[in-house]
Amino acid sequence: MIDALLAGVTVLATLLQSIAMITITDKGAEKVREFFAGQSAHVSAAGLRVGVKGGGCSGFQYELAFDEQRETDAVFEDHGLKLLADRQSLPYVAGSVIDYEESLQGAGFRVNNPNVVAACGCGSSFRVAEEEQVSAV
């Protein structure tokens, strides 16, 4: 009985970790490595920080930065890179995939976030379901 319970807890913990994970595409990882090479930074010492801050017409804006790992960060590794998120931002970016896109409007990193329920027309800010529920009260 206890073995079955422990197995269930292990499966649940693995599922929760995979849901909260932040990942990066091949193209995104390539661009991060190019940046680190240009800055003579070592990939194992730094990572791409994925965060949010309040602002914009939809409520939140992404903050992407190359940064060193902090003690309180959630750290995800993908394509040999560290993806860093502070504990306050993690609920808003959990499950996101970081990509790098080139288009007629320009080039840059893009966050494909499954938590977004609305975004502004220019794509620079977003709203998540939890915020929408709070706003309705």
MODELLER restraints for C-alpha pairs under 7 A, 6 or more apart:
rsr = mdl.restraints
at = mdl.atoms
rsr.add(forms.Gaussian(group=physical.xy_distance, feature=features.Distance(at['CA:19:A'], at['CA:94:A']), mean=6.80, stdev=0.5))
rsr.add(forms.Gaussian(group=physical.xy_distance, feature=features.Distance(at['CA:19:A'], at['CA:95:A']), mean=5.53, stdev=0.5))
rsr.add(forms.Gaussian(group=physical.xy_distance, feature=features.Distance(at['CA:20:A'], at['CA:94:A']), mean=4.33, stdev=0.5))
rsr.add(forms.Gaussian(group=physical.xy_distance, feature=features.Distance(at['CA:20:A'], at['CA:95:A']), mean=5.13, stdev=0.5))
rsr.add(forms.Gaussian(group=physical.xy_distance, feature=features.Distance(at['CA:21:A'], at['CA:76:A']), mean=6.52, stdev=0.5))
rsr.add(forms.Gaussian(group=physical.xy_distance, feature=features.Distance(at['CA:21:A'], at['CA:94:A']), mean=5.84, stdev=0.5))
rsr.add(forms.Gaussian(group=physical.xy_distance, feature=features.Distance(at['CA:21:A'], at['CA:95:A']), mean=5.17, stdev=0.5))
rsr.add(forms.Gaussian(group=physical.xy_distance, feature=features.Distance(at['CA:22:A'], at['CA:76:A']), mean=6.33, stdev=0.5))
rsr.add(forms.Gaussian(group=physical.xy_distance, feature=features.Distance(at['CA:22:A'], at['CA:83:A']), mean=6.92, stdev=0.5))
rsr.add(forms.Gaussian(group=physical.xy_distance, feature=features.Distance(at['CA:22:A'], at['CA:94:A']), mean=6.04, stdev=0.5))
rsr.add(forms.Gaussian(group=physical.xy_distance, feature=features.Distance(at['CA:22:A'], at['CA:95:A']), mean=5.28, stdev=0.5))
rsr.add(forms.Gaussian(group=physical.xy_distance, feature=features.Distance(at['CA:22:A'], at['CA:96:A']), mean=5.10, stdev=0.5))
rsr.add(forms.Gaussian(group=physical.xy_distance, feature=features.Distance(at['CA:22:A'], at['CA:97:A']), mean=5.93, stdev=0.5))
rsr.add(forms.Gaussian(group=physical.xy_distance, feature=features.Distance(at['CA:23:A'], at['CA:78:A']), mean=5.91, stdev=0.5))
rsr.add(forms.Gaussian(group=physical.xy_distance, feature=features.Distance(at['CA:23:A'], at['CA:96:A']), mean=6.48, stdev=0.5))
rsr.add(forms.Gaussian(group=physical.xy_distance, feature=features.Distance(at['CA:23:A'], at['CA:97:A']), mean=4.80, stdev=0.5))
rsr.add(forms.Gaussian(group=physical.xy_distance, feature=features.Distance(at['CA:23:A'], at['CA:98:A']), mean=6.19, stdev=0.5))
rsr.add(forms.Gaussian(group=physical.xy_distance, feature=features.Distance(at['CA:24:A'], at['CA:78:A']), mean=6.43, stdev=0.5))
rsr.add(forms.Gaussian(group=physical.xy_distance, feature=features.Distance(at['CA:24:A'], at['CA:97:A']), mean=5.27, stdev=0.5))
rsr.add(forms.Gaussian(group=physical.xy_distance, feature=features.Distance(at['CA:24:A'], at['CA:98:A']), mean=4.51, stdev=0.5))
rsr.add(forms.Gaussian(group=physical.xy_distance, feature=features.Distance(at['CA:24:A'], at['CA:99:A']), mean=6.00, stdev=0.5))
rsr.add(forms.Gaussian(group=physical.xy_distance, feature=features.Distance(at['CA:25:A'], at['CA:97:A']), mean=6.97, stdev=0.5))
rsr.add(forms.Gaussian(group=physical.xy_distance, feature=features.Distance(at['CA:25:A'], at['CA:98:A']), mean=6.27, stdev=0.5))
rsr.add(forms.Gaussian(group=physical.xy_distance, feature=features.Distance(at['CA:25:A'], at['CA:99:A']), mean=5.32, stdev=0.5))
rsr.add(forms.Gaussian(group=physical.xy_distance, feature=features.Distance(at['CA:27:A'], at['CA:99:A']), mean=6.55, stdev=0.5))
rsr.add(forms.Gaussian(group=physical.xy_distance, feature=features.Distance(at['CA:27:A'], at['CA:100:A']), mean=5.82, stdev=0.5))
rsr.add(forms.Gaussian(group=physical.xy_distance, feature=features.Distance(at['CA:28:A'], at['CA:98:A']), mean=6.45, stdev=0.5))
rsr.add(forms.Gaussian(group=physical.xy_distance, feature=features.Distance(at['CA:28:A'], at['CA:99:A']), mean=4.65, stdev=0.5))
rsr.add(forms.Gaussian(group=physical.xy_distance, feature=features.Distance(at['CA:28:A'], at['CA:100:A']), mean=4.58, stdev=0.5))
rsr.add(forms.Gaussian(group=physical.xy_distance, feature=features.Distance(at['CA:29:A'], at['CA:79:A']), mean=6.50, stdev=0.5))
rsr.add(forms.Gaussian(group=physical.xy_distance, feature=features.Distance(at['CA:36:A'], at['CA:42:A']), mean=6.62, stdev=0.5))
rsr.add(forms.Gaussian(group=physical.xy_distance, feature=features.Distance(at['CA:36:A'], at['CA:43:A']), mean=6.68, stdev=0.5))
rsr.add(forms.Gaussian(group=physical.xy_distance, feature=features.Distance(at['CA:43:A'], at['CA:81:A']), mean=6.54, stdev=0.5))
rsr.add(forms.Gaussian(group=physical.xy_distance, feature=features.Distance(at['CA:45:A'], at['CA:68:A']), mean=6.42, stdev=0.5))
rsr.add(forms.Gaussian(group=physical.xy_distance, feature=features.Distance(at['CA:46:A'], at['CA:66:A']), mean=6.97, stdev=0.5))
rsr.add(forms.Gaussian(group=physical.xy_distance, feature=features.Distance(at['CA:46:A'], at['CA:67:A']), mean=5.55, stdev=0.5))
rsr.add(forms.Gaussian(group=physical.xy_distance, feature=features.Distance(at['CA:46:A'], at['CA:68:A']), mean=4.35, stdev=0.5))
rsr.add(forms.Gaussian(group=physical.xy_distance, feature=features.Distance(at['CA:46:A'], at['CA:69:A']), mean=6.29, stdev=0.5))
rsr.add(forms.Gaussian(group=physical.xy_distance, feature=features.Distance(at['CA:47:A'], at['CA:66:A']), mean=5.73, stdev=0.5))
rsr.add(forms.Gaussian(group=physical.xy_distance, feature=features.Distance(at['CA:47:A'], at['CA:67:A']), mean=5.61, stdev=0.5))
rsr.add(forms.Gaussian(group=physical.xy_distance, feature=features.Distance(at['CA:47:A'], at['CA:68:A']), mean=6.09, stdev=0.5))
rsr.add(forms.Gaussian(group=physical.xy_distance, feature=features.Distance(at['CA:47:A'], at['CA:69:A']), mean=6.95, stdev=0.5))
rsr.add(forms.Gaussian(group=physical.xy_distance, feature=features.Distance(at['CA:47:A'], at['CA:81:A']), mean=6.37, stdev=0.5))
rsr.add(forms.Gaussian(group=physical.xy_distance, feature=features.Distance(at['CA:47:A'], at['CA:82:A']), mean=4.58, stdev=0.5))
rsr.add(forms.Gaussian(group=physical.xy_distance, feature=features.Distance(at['CA:47:A'], at['CA:83:A']), mean=5.55, stdev=0.5))
rsr.add(forms.Gaussian(group=physical.xy_distance, feature=features.Distance(at['CA:47:A'], at['CA:84:A']), mean=6.40, stdev=0.5))
rsr.add(forms.Gaussian(group=physical.xy_distance, feature=features.Distance(at['CA:48:A'], at['CA:64:A']), mean=6.84, stdev=0.5))
rsr.add(forms.Gaussian(group=physical.xy_distance, feature=features.Distance(at['CA:48:A'], at['CA:65:A']), mean=5.77, stdev=0.5))
rsr.add(forms.Gaussian(group=physical.xy_distance, feature=features.Distance(at['CA:48:A'], at['CA:66:A']), mean=4.69, stdev=0.5))
rsr.add(forms.Gaussian(group=physical.xy_distance, feature=features.Distance(at['CA:48:A'], at['CA:67:A']), mean=6.21, stdev=0.5))
rsr.add(forms.Gaussian(group=physical.xy_distance, feature=features.Distance(at['CA:48:A'], at['CA:82:A']), mean=6.41, stdev=0.5))
rsr.add(forms.Gaussian(group=physical.xy_distance, feature=features.Distance(at['CA:48:A'], at['CA:83:A']), mean=4.99, stdev=0.5))
rsr.add(forms.Gaussian(group=physical.xy_distance, feature=features.Distance(at['CA:48:A'], at['CA:84:A']), mean=5.95, stdev=0.5))
rsr.add(forms.Gaussian(group=physical.xy_distance, feature=features.Distance(at['CA:49:A'], at['CA:64:A']), mean=5.50, stdev=0.5))
rsr.add(forms.Gaussian(group=physical.xy_distance, feature=features.Distance(at['CA:49:A'], at['CA:65:A']), mean=5.11, stdev=0.5))
rsr.add(forms.Gaussian(group=physical.xy_distance, feature=features.Distance(at['CA:49:A'], at['CA:66:A']), mean=5.92, stdev=0.5))
rsr.add(forms.Gaussian(group=physical.xy_distance, feature=features.Distance(at['CA:49:A'], at['CA:67:A']), mean=6.11, stdev=0.5))
rsr.add(forms.Gaussian(group=physical.xy_distance, feature=features.Distance(at['CA:49:A'], at['CA:83:A']), mean=5.91, stdev=0.5))
rsr.add(forms.Gaussian(group=physical.xy_distance, feature=features.Distance(at['CA:49:A'], at['CA:84:A']), mean=4.47, stdev=0.5))
rsr.add(forms.Gaussian(group=physical.xy_distance, feature=features.Distance(at['CA:49:A'], at['CA:85:A']), mean=5.78, stdev=0.5))
rsr.add(forms.Gaussian(group=physical.xy_distance, feature=features.Distance(at['CA:50:A'], at['CA:63:A']), mean=6.00, stdev=0.5))
rsr.add(forms.Gaussian(group=physical.xy_distance, feature=features.Distance(at['CA:50:A'], at['CA:64:A']), mean=4.97, stdev=0.5))
rsr.add(forms.Gaussian(group=physical.xy_distance, feature=features.Distance(at['CA:50:A'], at['CA:84:A']), mean=5.99, stdev=0.5))
rsr.add(forms.Gaussian(group=physical.xy_distance, feature=features.Distance(at['CA:50:A'], at['CA:85:A']), mean=5.28, stdev=0.5))
rsr.add(forms.Gaussian(group=physical.xy_distance, feature=features.Distance(at['CA:51:A'], at['CA:62:A']), mean=5.75, stdev=0.5))
rsr.add(forms.Gaussian(group=physical.xy_distance, feature=features.Distance(at['CA:51:A'], at['CA:63:A']), mean=4.85, stdev=0.5))
rsr.add(forms.Gaussian(group=physical.xy_distance, feature=features.Distance(at['CA:51:A'], at['CA:64:A']), mean=6.36, stdev=0.5))
rsr.add(forms.Gaussian(group=physical.xy_distance, feature=features.Distance(at['CA:51:A'], at['CA:85:A']), mean=5.88, stdev=0.5))
rsr.add(forms.Gaussian(group=physical.xy_distance, feature=features.Distance(at['CA:51:A'], at['CA:86:A']), mean=6.78, stdev=0.5))
rsr.add(forms.Gaussian(group=physical.xy_distance, feature=features.Distance(at['CA:51:A'], at['CA:89:A']), mean=5.24, stdev=0.5))
rsr.add(forms.Gaussian(group=physical.xy_distance, feature=features.Distance(at['CA:52:A'], at['CA:60:A']), mean=6.30, stdev=0.5))
rsr.add(forms.Gaussian(group=physical.xy_distance, feature=features.Distance(at['CA:52:A'], at['CA:61:A']), mean=5.48, stdev=0.5))
rsr.add(forms.Gaussian(group=physical.xy_distance, feature=features.Distance(at['CA:52:A'], at['CA:62:A']), mean=4.49, stdev=0.5))
rsr.add(forms.Gaussian(group=physical.xy_distance, feature=features.Distance(at['CA:52:A'], at['CA:63:A']), mean=5.35, stdev=0.5))
rsr.add(forms.Gaussian(group=physical.xy_distance, feature=features.Distance(at['CA:52:A'], at['CA:89:A']), mean=5.54, stdev=0.5))
rsr.add(forms.Gaussian(group=physical.xy_distance, feature=features.Distance(at['CA:53:A'], at['CA:60:A']), mean=5.56, stdev=0.5))
rsr.add(forms.Gaussian(group=physical.xy_distance, feature=features.Distance(at['CA:53:A'], at['CA:61:A']), mean=5.41, stdev=0.5))
rsr.add(forms.Gaussian(group=physical.xy_distance, feature=features.Distance(at['CA:53:A'], at['CA:62:A']), mean=6.51, stdev=0.5))
rsr.add(forms.Gaussian(group=physical.xy_distance, feature=features.Distance(at['CA:53:A'], at['CA:63:A']), mean=6.95, stdev=0.5))
rsr.add(forms.Gaussian(group=physical.xy_distance, feature=features.Distance(at['CA:54:A'], at['CA:60:A']), mean=4.46, stdev=0.5))
rsr.add(forms.Gaussian(group=physical.xy_distance, feature=features.Distance(at['CA:54:A'], at['CA:61:A']), mean=6.19, stdev=0.5))
rsr.add(forms.Gaussian(group=physical.xy_distance, feature=features.Distance(at['CA:55:A'], at['CA:61:A']), mean=5.87, stdev=0.5))
rsr.add(forms.Gaussian(group=physical.xy_distance, feature=features.Distance(at['CA:56:A'], at['CA:125:A']), mean=5.22, stdev=0.5))
rsr.add(forms.Gaussian(group=physical.xy_distance, feature=features.Distance(at['CA:57:A'], at['CA:120:A']), mean=6.34, stdev=0.5))
rsr.add(forms.Gaussian(group=physical.xy_distance, feature=features.Distance(at['CA:57:A'], at['CA:125:A']), mean=6.45, stdev=0.5))
rsr.add(forms.Gaussian(group=physical.xy_distance, feature=features.Distance(at['CA:58:A'], at['CA:119:A']), mean=5.95, stdev=0.5))
rsr.add(forms.Gaussian(group=physical.xy_distance, feature=features.Distance(at['CA:58:A'], at['CA:120:A']), mean=5.81, stdev=0.5))
rsr.add(forms.Gaussian(group=physical.xy_distance, feature=features.Distance(at['CA:58:A'], at['CA:125:A']), mean=5.35, stdev=0.5))
rsr.add(forms.Gaussian(group=physical.xy_distance, feature=features.Distance(at['CA:58:A'], at['CA:126:A']), mean=4.82, stdev=0.5))
rsr.add(forms.Gaussian(group=physical.xy_distance, feature=features.Distance(at['CA:58:A'], at['CA:127:A']), mean=5.39, stdev=0.5))
rsr.add(forms.Gaussian(group=physical.xy_distance, feature=features.Distance(at['CA:59:A'], at['CA:125:A']), mean=6.51, stdev=0.5))
rsr.add(forms.Gaussian(group=physical.xy_distance, feature=features.Distance(at['CA:59:A'], at['CA:126:A']), mean=5.98, stdev=0.5))
rsr.add(forms.Gaussian(group=physical.xy_distance, feature=features.Distance(at['CA:59:A'], at['CA:127:A']), mean=5.64, stdev=0.5))
rsr.add(forms.Gaussian(group=physical.xy_distance, feature=features.Distance(at['CA:60:A'], at['CA:125:A']), mean=5.31, stdev=0.5))
rsr.add(forms.Gaussian(group=physical.xy_distance, feature=features.Distance(at['CA:60:A'], at['CA:126:A']), mean=5.29, stdev=0.5))
rsr.add(forms.Gaussian(group=physical.xy_distance, feature=features.Distance(at['CA:60:A'], at['CA:127:A']), mean=6.25, stdev=0.5))
rsr.add(forms.Gaussian(group=physical.xy_distance, feature=features.Distance(at['CA:61:A'], at['CA:124:A']), mean=6.25, stdev=0.5))
rsr.add(forms.Gaussian(group=physical.xy_distance, feature=features.Distance(at['CA:61:A'], at['CA:125:A']), mean=4.55, stdev=0.5))
rsr.add(forms.Gaussian(group=physical.xy_distance, feature=features.Distance(at['CA:61:A'], at['CA:126:A']), mean=6.42, stdev=0.5))
rsr.add(forms.Gaussian(group=physical.xy_distance, feature=features.Distance(at['CA:69:A'], at['CA:84:A']), mean=6.75, stdev=0.5))
rsr.add(forms.Gaussian(group=physical.xy_distance, feature=features.Distance(at['CA:72:A'], at['CA:86:A']), mean=6.70, stdev=0.5))
rsr.add(forms.Gaussian(group=physical.xy_distance, feature=features.Distance(at['CA:73:A'], at['CA:84:A']), mean=6.14, stdev=0.5))
rsr.add(forms.Gaussian(group=physical.xy_distance, feature=features.Distance(at['CA:73:A'], at['CA:85:A']), mean=5.52, stdev=0.5))
rsr.add(forms.Gaussian(group=physical.xy_distance, feature=features.Distance(at['CA:73:A'], at['CA:86:A']), mean=4.69, stdev=0.5))
rsr.add(forms.Gaussian(group=physical.xy_distance, feature=features.Distance(at['CA:73:A'], at['CA:87:A']), mean=6.25, stdev=0.5))
rsr.add(forms.Gaussian(group=physical.xy_distance, feature=features.Distance(at['CA:74:A'], at['CA:84:A']), mean=5.91, stdev=0.5))
rsr.add(forms.Gaussian(group=physical.xy_distance, feature=features.Distance(at['CA:74:A'], at['CA:85:A']), mean=5.26, stdev=0.5))
rsr.add(forms.Gaussian(group=physical.xy_distance, feature=features.Distance(at['CA:74:A'], at['CA:86:A']), mean=6.13, stdev=0.5))
rsr.add(forms.Gaussian(group=physical.xy_distance, feature=features.Distance(at['CA:74:A'], at['CA:87:A']), mean=6.53, stdev=0.5))
rsr.add(forms.Gaussian(group=physical.xy_distance, feature=features.Distance(at['CA:75:A'], at['CA:82:A']), mean=6.40, stdev=0.5))
rsr.add(forms.Gaussian(group=physical.xy_distance, feature=features.Distance(at['CA:75:A'], at['CA:83:A']), mean=5.79, stdev=0.5))
rsr.add(forms.Gaussian(group=physical.xy_distance, feature=features.Distance(at['CA:75:A'], at['CA:84:A']), mean=4.88, stdev=0.5))
rsr.add(forms.Gaussian(group=physical.xy_distance, feature=features.Distance(at['CA:75:A'], at['CA:85:A']), mean=6.62, stdev=0.5))
rsr.add(forms.Gaussian(group=physical.xy_distance, feature=features.Distance(at['CA:76:A'], at['CA:82:A']), mean=5.74, stdev=0.5))
rsr.add(forms.Gaussian(group=physical.xy_distance, feature=features.Distance(at['CA:76:A'], at['CA:83:A']), mean=5.05, stdev=0.5))
rsr.add(forms.Gaussian(group=physical.xy_distance, feature=features.Distance(at['CA:76:A'], at['CA:84:A']), mean=6.53, stdev=0.5))
rsr.add(forms.Gaussian(group=physical.xy_distance, feature=features.Distance(at['CA:77:A'], at['CA:83:A']), mean=6.03, stdev=0.5))
rsr.add(forms.Gaussian(group=physical.xy_distance, feature=features.Distance(at['CA:92:A'], at['CA:115:A']), mean=6.63, stdev=0.5))
rsr.add(forms.Gaussian(group=physical.xy_distance, feature=features.Distance(at['CA:93:A'], at['CA:113:A']), mean=6.31, stdev=0.5))
rsr.add(forms.Gaussian(group=physical.xy_distance, feature=features.Distance(at['CA:95:A'], at['CA:113:A']), mean=6.66, stdev=0.5))
rsr.add(forms.Gaussian(group=physical.xy_distance, feature=features.Distance(at['CA:95:A'], at['CA:114:A']), mean=6.44, stdev=0.5))
rsr.add(forms.Gaussian(group=physical.xy_distance, feature=features.Distance(at['CA:96:A'], at['CA:111:A']), mean=6.42, stdev=0.5))
rsr.add(forms.Gaussian(group=physical.xy_distance, feature=features.Distance(at['CA:96:A'], at['CA:112:A']), mean=5.47, stdev=0.5))
rsr.add(forms.Gaussian(group=physical.xy_distance, feature=features.Distance(at['CA:96:A'], at['CA:113:A']), mean=4.37, stdev=0.5))
rsr.add(forms.Gaussian(group=physical.xy_distance, feature=features.Distance(at['CA:96:A'], at['CA:114:A']), mean=6.29, stdev=0.5))
rsr.add(forms.Gaussian(group=physical.xy_distance, feature=features.Distance(at['CA:97:A'], at['CA:111:A']), mean=5.90, stdev=0.5))
rsr.add(forms.Gaussian(group=physical.xy_distance, feature=features.Distance(at['CA:97:A'], at['CA:112:A']), mean=5.12, stdev=0.5))
rsr.add(forms.Gaussian(group=physical.xy_distance, feature=features.Distance(at['CA:97:A'], at['CA:113:A']), mean=6.57, stdev=0.5))
rsr.add(forms.Gaussian(group=physical.xy_distance, feature=features.Distance(at['CA:98:A'], at['CA:109:A']), mean=6.74, stdev=0.5))
rsr.add(forms.Gaussian(group=physical.xy_distance, feature=features.Distance(at['CA:98:A'], at['CA:110:A']), mean=5.82, stdev=0.5))
rsr.add(forms.Gaussian(group=physical.xy_distance, feature=features.Distance(at['CA:98:A'], at['CA:111:A']), mean=4.75, stdev=0.5))
rsr.add(forms.Gaussian(group=physical.xy_distance, feature=features.Distance(at['CA:98:A'], at['CA:112:A']), mean=6.27, stdev=0.5))
rsr.add(forms.Gaussian(group=physical.xy_distance, feature=features.Distance(at['CA:99:A'], at['CA:109:A']), mean=5.54, stdev=0.5))
rsr.add(forms.Gaussian(group=physical.xy_distance, feature=features.Distance(at['CA:99:A'], at['CA:110:A']), mean=5.15, stdev=0.5))
rsr.add(forms.Gaussian(group=physical.xy_distance, feature=features.Distance(at['CA:99:A'], at['CA:111:A']), mean=6.37, stdev=0.5))
rsr.add(forms.Gaussian(group=physical.xy_distance, feature=features.Distance(at['CA:100:A'], at['CA:108:A']), mean=5.48, stdev=0.5))
rsr.add(forms.Gaussian(group=physical.xy_distance, feature=features.Distance(at['CA:100:A'], at['CA:109:A']), mean=4.28, stdev=0.5))
rsr.add(forms.Gaussian(group=physical.xy_distance, feature=features.Distance(at['CA:100:A'], at['CA:110:A']), mean=5.86, stdev=0.5))
rsr.add(forms.Gaussian(group=physical.xy_distance, feature=features.Distance(at['CA:101:A'], at['CA:107:A']), mean=5.53, stdev=0.5))
rsr.add(forms.Gaussian(group=physical.xy_distance, feature=features.Distance(at['CA:101:A'], at['CA:108:A']), mean=5.66, stdev=0.5))
rsr.add(forms.Gaussian(group=physical.xy_distance, feature=features.Distance(at['CA:101:A'], at['CA:109:A']), mean=6.27, stdev=0.5))
rsr.add(forms.Gaussian(group=physical.xy_distance, feature=features.Distance(at['CA:101:A'], at['CA:110:A']), mean=6.81, stdev=0.5))
rsr.add(forms.Gaussian(group=physical.xy_distance, feature=features.Distance(at['CA:102:A'], at['CA:108:A']), mean=6.70, stdev=0.5))
rsr.add(forms.Gaussian(group=physical.xy_distance, feature=features.Distance(at['CA:115:A'], at['CA:128:A']), mean=5.47, stdev=0.5))
rsr.add(forms.Gaussian(group=physical.xy_distance, feature=features.Distance(at['CA:115:A'], at['CA:129:A']), mean=6.71, stdev=0.5))
rsr.add(forms.Gaussian(group=physical.xy_distance, feature=features.Distance(at['CA:116:A'], at['CA:126:A']), mean=6.34, stdev=0.5))
rsr.add(forms.Gaussian(group=physical.xy_distance, feature=features.Distance(at['CA:116:A'], at['CA:127:A']), mean=5.64, stdev=0.5))
rsr.add(forms.Gaussian(group=physical.xy_distance, feature=features.Distance(at['CA:116:A'], at['CA:128:A']), mean=4.55, stdev=0.5))
rsr.add(forms.Gaussian(group=physical.xy_distance, feature=features.Distance(at['CA:116:A'], at['CA:129:A']), mean=6.83, stdev=0.5))
rsr.add(forms.Gaussian(group=physical.xy_distance, feature=features.Distance(at['CA:117:A'], at['CA:127:A']), mean=5.86, stdev=0.5))
rsr.add(forms.Gaussian(group=physical.xy_distance, feature=features.Distance(at['CA:117:A'], at['CA:128:A']), mean=5.23, stdev=0.5))
rsr.add(forms.Gaussian(group=physical.xy_distance, feature=features.Distance(at['CA:117:A'], at['CA:129:A']), mean=5.80, stdev=0.5))
rsr.add(forms.Gaussian(group=physical.xy_distance, feature=features.Distance(at['CA:118:A'], at['CA:126:A']), mean=5.71, stdev=0.5))
rsr.add(forms.Gaussian(group=physical.xy_distance, feature=features.Distance(at['CA:118:A'], at['CA:127:A']), mean=5.16, stdev=0.5))
rsr.add(forms.Gaussian(group=physical.xy_distance, feature=features.Distance(at['CA:118:A'], at['CA:128:A']), mean=6.99, stdev=0.5))
rsr.add(forms.Gaussian(group=physical.xy_distance, feature=features.Distance(at['CA:119:A'], at['CA:125:A']), mean=5.77, stdev=0.5))
rsr.add(forms.Gaussian(group=physical.xy_distance, feature=features.Distance(at['CA:119:A'], at['CA:126:A']), mean=4.13, stdev=0.5))
rsr.add(forms.Gaussian(group=physical.xy_distance, feature=features.Distance(at['CA:119:A'], at['CA:127:A']), mean=6.15, stdev=0.5))
rsr.add(forms.Gaussian(group=physical.xy_distance, feature=features.Distance(at['CA:120:A'], at['CA:126:A']), mean=6.35, stdev=0.5))
